[in-house]
Amino acid sequence: LMQVCSVAMDFLTTLARVLESLHATAATPESSLEDLPRADANTGQVFTAAGRLDHSDDLCDALGLSHTDRALLADGDLMERAWQKWGQESVCHLKGDWSFAVWDMRTRRLFIGQAAYGVTSLFYHAAPGAFYFATGIKALLALPGIPKRPDLLRIGQILGCWPSDNTQTGYEGIRR
């Protein structure tokens, strides 16, 4: 399990680097206390997050946390606590501009949550045996193995004012 945990930590450490742009723009005073990504050997899950929560007092109440505990927890920590309590339904309890990812090493499943009304985009690239995501295209393009070819169809749609399915970007293989 420790070897699998190490591989998952390496995986999410790379993913956390691509989330740094959101951390830089949405940092809170508590975010200096954050130590993400974080692996839990008991659950077999690795968690990482970025963003800002707007209703942290209400969330702390729903999580049963005291205001003293709240002073010690960054928004990413609160997102993780919400995940631990509600699982996938945690996205219904979070308000703000945020995203988080949970890799379950035991089931080999990745869950990514994102604020429905946040201004932060979430971009991804799926390849055989790999899935990459980031809050900015530049972060994805900085990773080795991500194609940097323009998506000529999307560029034509933009220039011709044609509608699209809103998942395309200006790069082949990168979707939102």
N, C-alpha and C positions, 0 to 999 in steps of 0.2 A: 504494500500500500504506500509506503514512503517513496518508492521509486515512481509510482504513478502520480503521487502527490507532487513530486518534484517536476515531472513532465508537465502536469497541469499548471503549476506555478510559473514555469517558463513560458507556457502558452499564454496565460493571462497577464504575465508581466509585459509581454510584447503588446498585448491588447491594451493594457493600461497606458502604455506609452502613447498609443494613438488617441487615447482619451484625454491626454494632457492639455490639448488646446481648450477643451471645455473647462477643465480645472482652472486654467489660467484666467478665463473670462468670467467664471461664476464662483470664484473662491469666496469662502466665508471665513470669519475668524477661527471657527472650529476646524476648518479643513487642514490647518497646520497640525492637528492632532491625528489626522487620518494616516493609516498605514495599509494601503491597498495596492495590489490585490492581496487577499487573505485566504489561506486554505484552512479548512477544518477537517482534521483527520477523522473525527468522530462521525461526521455526516458524509465525508467524501466529496464535499463541495468546495469550489473555489469561487470567490465573490469579488467583483470589482465594480466601481461606480464612479460617476462624475455628475456634477451638477449642483443645483441649489433647490432646497425645499422651502416652500413659502409658509407652511402651516405647522412648523415643527412642534409648537406647544400642544396643538390638538392631536398630532400624531403621537407625541410622548404620552398623552393621557390615554389614547386608545391602546398603546403598547404597555401601559401600566408602569411607565418610568417616572421617577420623581424629577422635579426641576433641578435638583442637585446633580442627578445622573445626567440630565440633558446638557449641563454645562461642560461635561467631559466627552460628549459624543458629537462627532462631525456628522454632516448630512449623509455621507456615505455609510456611516455606521448605523444611522437610523433606517436607511434603505435596507441594509442587511437585516436589521432586527425585524422590519416589516416583512421581508422575504421569509424569515424563519417562522414568523407567526402565521402569515396568510398564504405563502407560496405564490403561485401565479396571480392570485387575487390581490396581492400587495399593490399592484399597479393602480387599483381602484382607490387606494388609501393615500397615495402620494400626490401632492400638488406642488407645482413649481416647474423648473426647467431642468430635467434630470434624465439620466439613462443609467442602466445597470445591466450587468451580465452575471449569470451563474452557470458554472460548468459543473455538472454532476459526474464525477469520475466513475461512479459505480454503474450508472445507467448510460453513460456516454451521451448525455443530452445537454444541449446549451439552451438556456432561456435568456432572451434579451428583452428588457422592458424599456420603454421610452415614453416620456410625457406626451400626451396627445395634443396638448395645446402649447407646448414649449416652442421656442424659436430654433432650437438645436436640431439639425438634421442628423440622420443616422445613415451612413453609407456602408455598403457591404460588397464583398467579392467572394463568390463561391467557386472553388476549384476542386478537382478530385482529391479527396483526403484533407481538405483544408477549407476553413471559413474565416474570413477576415472582416472586421467591422471597425468603424471609427466615426467620430462626430464630425470629421472634416475629410474631404477628398484628398487634400495634401498629405494627410497622415497615411492614408492607404497607398498613395503613389510613392511614398518614401520606403515602403516595404519591398524587399526583393521578391521577384516573382509575380508582382502585380503588373498586368499589361498597361502600357501607357499610350495605347493607340486611341486616336479620336474615334468616337462613334459617329460616323458620317450621316447615318439616318437621323440621329437626334439633332445634329447640327443643321441638317436640311429642314427638320421640323421647326427648329427655332427660327431660321432665316425665312422660312415660308409661312410662319405663323400657323403651322399645323398643330392640331391637338395631339397630345401624347397620353400615355397611361400614368404619367407622373412618377414612374419608377426609373426611367432612363436618366442618365447623366451624359455629359459630353465625352465620356470615356467608355470604350467597349468593356463589358464585363463588370462594370461598377454600377450598382443600382442603389436606389434610396428606398 
